[in-house]
Amino acid sequence: MIKVSEIEVFILAGGKSRRMGSDKGLINFKGEPMISHILRVLDKLNMSTSIISGNKEYMKFGKPVHQDVFPDKGPLGGLYTALEFSSAPMVILLACDMPSINSESLKRLRALATSGKMVVSTDGENISPLFACYPQSLKKAVKKAILREELKMLDFVLKQSYTLLDLTVGGNTLVLQNLNTKKELIAAENIEKDRVK
């Protein structure tokens, strides 16, 4: 069994989004950068956290920032970078555009990850490889896939053995909502406002 304290978190903050027009993690959501919402939850859980990005602006959040080892290889390249820079037996991978991430869901992900097996999450319909936990033992396989230009993250995941975290239990499927357009951003902010009422 792996201890919770031995699991490290890496947030993928790849760069400029064509649909948003700027770096997604730095776009305001409810008055502050999207990535700030994620970092706050991780800090409450005392989780060791790094950011993967070529944008030095992320250094202002006080976390280590790593550039991709293999640039422009998408989330799979980000996973390799996380495994390369981490000495932890397991790494949690999160996307910077998922501001509805909460501590309850992260605790469940972390608890499943103590088994040492890959954990990916589902909203009941789709599997998310970016609210997930990966073992160091996958590093060679990830590198091999990148060198072959087999870059689809989900295809890679489905070839491996994994445990599924079902976020429909507890009604936490909003956690997996990633915001790709300004329209989605406004809609998500309105949902949050309705929740607070």
PyMOL commands that set and color helices and strands:
alter all, ss='L'
color gray80, all
select helices_A, chain A and resi 4-6+24-26+34-44+56-61+74-85+103-113+136-147+153-158+173-176+182-196
alter helices_A, ss='H'
color red, helices_A
select strands_A, chain A and resi 7-12+28-29+32-33+49-52+65-66+90-95+118-122+127-135+162-166
alter strands_A, ss='S'
color yellow, strands_A
deselect
rebuild
show_as cartoon
